[in-house]
Amino acid sequence: MSDAEGIGVRVVFDGALAFGATNLVSKESVTDLVTRLVKNAKHASEGLKDKVKLSREQSYTADWGVDEKKKLEDVQAEFLISFLKEIDKSIPSSVSEVTFPNRNLITFYAIDEKHYENSDGSKLRGRVPRVGYLCLLTGFYDGKPSTVSVPPGYSGLGGTGGWEVMDALNLTNYVPLQLQEVTNGIRASARPPTDENISVILGPAVAGLTSHESCGHPGEADRILGREGAQAGESFLKRDKLGMQIGSEEAYVSDDPTIPNSMGFYLYDDEGVKAGKRRLITSGKFTEFLQNRQTAEVFGVKSNGSSRAVQFDREPIIRMANTFIEPGDWVFEEMLKETKSGIYIKSFMEWNIDDKRLNQRYVGLEAYRIEDGELKEAVKNPVLEITTPKYWGSIDARGGDLAFTCGTCGKGDPMQGAPVFIGAPHIRLSDVRVGARS
Amino acid sequence: MIEKVRQEQVAQLALDQAKKLGCEDVSVVCAFSNENQVRFANNSITLVNNVRDITLDVYLSLSKKRIIGSSYNPTEKGIIRFIESLAKSCRALPESKDYVSLPQGPFSYSPHHANYDSEVEDASFVEYAKEAMSSALSSGANRASGSINSEVTNLFILTSGGATSSDRVSQILLNIRAFADDNSSGHGLSCSSYLSDFHPSEAGSRAGIYAKRALNSALISEGEYKVIFTPTVIANILPIASSASAFTIESGNSFLSERLGQKVAVDKLNVEDRGVFEHGLGGRIFDDEGLPTRTNRIINAGVFETMLHNSTTAKKFGKGSSTGNAGIIAPRSTTVVFSAGDSSLEEIVKETGEGLLITNNWYTRYQNIRTGDYSTVPRDAAFRIRNGEVKEPVSGFRLSDSVPRQLSNIELISREREWIKWWEVSTPTLAPTMMIKGVRVTRAVGS
C-alpha cells in the first residue's frame, strides 16, 4: 500500500530548464522550492549553448478522467487476496506433465489524481484509476525448471477503469488455458530450422513488443536529439529522417493515448497539450515522431502531447502510451495456409535491443515449425535476432486480430516506469533467418 | 536540524497511531532525502533538478496478520489517515503462517555516518558536469551526455521492539557517455559517498578515450570467446546478492535455489553483503526490522554459503536468526562487495591472449530466471584482444549465456575494484574486472 502526495514544478529561465518537487506541501516549502529552482536555472543558464524554448500551444481548462463502474476505493485487501487465491486454485497441479510448484501472482490498483497548471493559462484536473495483474511461475518438466509468465514476456493484463476491467479478463479461465499453451513451449525439444531464410509468423504479444521497442522508442524526439543519450540511449533516426522508408508497405504503427480503458490512457499530457493518435509508421515510412513542447520547437512542429511524468516528483519527458501495429485484413488461418516453410513464434520471454534501436532480439517460448501451411512440432526457443530495417522491411501480412497486453516502459533519469499498452495482430515476416538458443 | 526533528516526530506519530489501533508490531523507517541532479547532453546542461521528500515505510502486525505500506504524505492528517487505512487492510488479511515478532532491542549500531560527507550538501554540480564534459572532449570525443546525481538521505527508524537509530548517507553518482561519432561511444562512471573520492575529470576522460578508440568498429562472428568484463558489466551480469535473497529463492526465481552449501562458482570467487562499507558507497547501519546490518559472506571460495534473511524468512528456512537484511517481505543487500583478485589489468589482457573486452552493457533479460539463462547487449566501446593486446573496436553483437555457467568459467579477477551504481545497477557494488572464458556471442543473422 502506498500513499503519495506532492507538488512538482518546472521553470524555464533564460533557456535553462529546472525541475523540482517536494511532498512537504506548505506555502513556505513550495516558495522555498520555487526560489531554489529559479536560482538553479539562473546558474545553469550562464554560458548555456542550447537554450530551451517551448512550442506555443493552445491552453485548456478541463476536468477529465476515467469512469469506474466498480470503484477501486471500495476494493479491500481481503478481496484482493481471495481474487488471487481463486486464480491460483485454477492452476492445475500438473499441465501436460509440467508441474508449477512456484507461483507468484500479483494484482494491483492505483488512483492517479493530478491538478495541472501552467503559465499559459491551462488548468487541468485528471483522475485515472488503473488496475492490473501479473503472474510468474516456475514449471518443472522432466526435472528441469523453466520460468514463465502468464501472459508470457513478463507482461501483464489490466487497464484503466474500475474493478470491472479485471472482471472482464476472466482470469480463472484465461490462466489455465494459457498455461496449456505455455507448456507446449516448455516441453518442446525440436531445434528450430536455422539453416535457411524462412517465413516467421509472430503472435500479437511478440509483434506488439517490436512496435514499442523498434518504432516507438527510436521515434521519441528527445532521443533523436540526444537528450537521453547517457541513460535510455539515442536513436538510429536523425532529425531529417521523417518520411524515411524503414519498412515494407505493410508496416503501419501508431501510438494512441486516447484508447478507452487502455493502460496508457490520458487526454491531456503533463505539459497541458491535448492528446491524440500519432501515426508513427505509415506504409513503411516514418510519418510522425513523439514530441513534447521542447522538441516540437526544435523540429518546428506542434507538440503531439507525448509528455508524461509518472509521479509528482519526476520531470515530464516524452513517453509512449499505447503503441501498436495497426491491424490488416488477413486472418491467422489464411496466413498460416499460405506459408510453405517457416515457424510460428506465438509467445516469448527474453528480449532486448541496443540503445540506438537497430539490433533487436526476441526468444520464443511457445513456437512451432510450419510446413506446407500447417503447424508441425513445437520448437525450442527460436531466436529472432534481426536489424530494425530488416524487420520492418520483411512484413508481408498483417492480421485483423489486434490484441493488447500491459507493460511498464523504462526511461528517464531518475528512472520512470510508465504504464503502457503494447499491441499488434498476428503478422508475418518473409525471408528471415532465425537462430536457436543454446 | 529541522528535518531531523520532523522525521522523529513523523515516525513517533505513525508508531503511536498504530499502537493506538492495537497493532502489536510496528516498524517505521522515515527518510528525508535531498536529491540534486544535473543532466547534460550534446555538451550542454539540459536540466537541473531538485527533489526534497520525506517518506515513511511502515510495517504493522495485528493478531499475526502482517502488512507493509509506504507514504509520501508526511502531514499529521496524512499519516493518521495512512496508518488507519493500513491497519484496516491488515485486519482483513489472513493470519500469517510464518509470523515472527519483531526483534527486541535496544541494539547498538556502528559505524554512524560512515558514508556521509557534509560537503556534498553544498557542492556545485553544474561545475562538475562541465568538468566531466570538458575532459571527455579533450580526450577525443566530440560530444558528451550524462548526469550527476547527488543525494543526502537522513534515515530514522523506530520499532515497537525498542529499536531506534538514525543514519545519514551521501552519494554522488556521475554517469557520462562520450561520442566520437554516431557509432562510437565510451562510458565513464564516478560513484562515491565523499566529494574527495569523486573524480568527474577521470570519468569524462575514460569515456572520451574509449569513444575515440571505438571509431570504425568491425562486426565479429558468432561463437564462444574469452571476454574481459569491466566492473560496470560484472556488477550487472552476476546478480549474486539479489539471487541470494531468501524471498527470491522461495519464489523459485533464483539460480541459487536449492544450492545452499554447494559449489556454484570457481574457488577464487568471494562475494559479500555488507551493511556499510566504510568510506565506500551508500549502505545502512540498520535494516527495516531495526536489526544492525552486518557482513554476510554470500559466496565463499565458490560455495554458496549464506542466504540473506529477515526474521520471517529465517524462521521459514529453519535458520536461527535474521542476517540483518530486512526488507520486511523480501530480504535485500544494501552493499555488494566482490573480493579482489590477484591480477593487474595489464596481466588480464595479456593472459587473455585472444578474446574480447566489453566496457559496458545494458538490457539484460532472462529467458529463464530460475536457470539464469540470459542475454545482454554490449554498449559503448568493445574491442578484440589479440596476442594479449587490446586491438580493433567491435560492435553489433550480443552475449547469450547463463549466470551459473559464467560463474564456473571465471578465469581471472583483478586486484583493482570500482564502485558501481547507475541505471543498470541499483545496489552499490564494489566490483573487479574479470575474464570469463567460453562466453557465447550472437548477432543478427541474414540481415
Interface residues (C-beta under 8 A of the other chain):
Chain A: M1 S2 D3 A4 E5 G6 A16 L17 A18 F19 G20 A21 T22 N23 L24 V25 S29 L33 R36 L37 N40 A41 H43 A44 L48 K49 D50 V52 Q76 A77 E78 I81 P101 N102 N104 L136 L137 T138 P145 S146 T147 N197 L225 G226 R227 E228 G229 A230 Q231 G233 E234 D313 E315 M349 E350 W351 N352 I353 D354 D355 K356 N359 R361 V363 N381 V383 E385 I386 T387 P389 K390 Y391 D413 P414 M415 V432 R433 G435 R437 S438
Chain B: E35 Q37 V38 R39 A41 N42 N43 S44 I45 T46 L47 V48 N49 N50 V51 R52 D53 I54 T55 I67 I68 G69 S70 S71 Y72 N73 P74 T75 G78 R81 F82 S85 L86 S89 C90 A92 L93 P94 S124 V126 R143 S145 G146 S147 N149 N175 I176 R177 F179 D182 S251 G252 N253 S257 W362 Y363 T364 R365 Y366 Q367 N368 I369 R370 T371 D373 Y374 S375 T376 V377 R379 G396 R398 S400 W423 R440 T442 R443 A444 V445 G446 S447
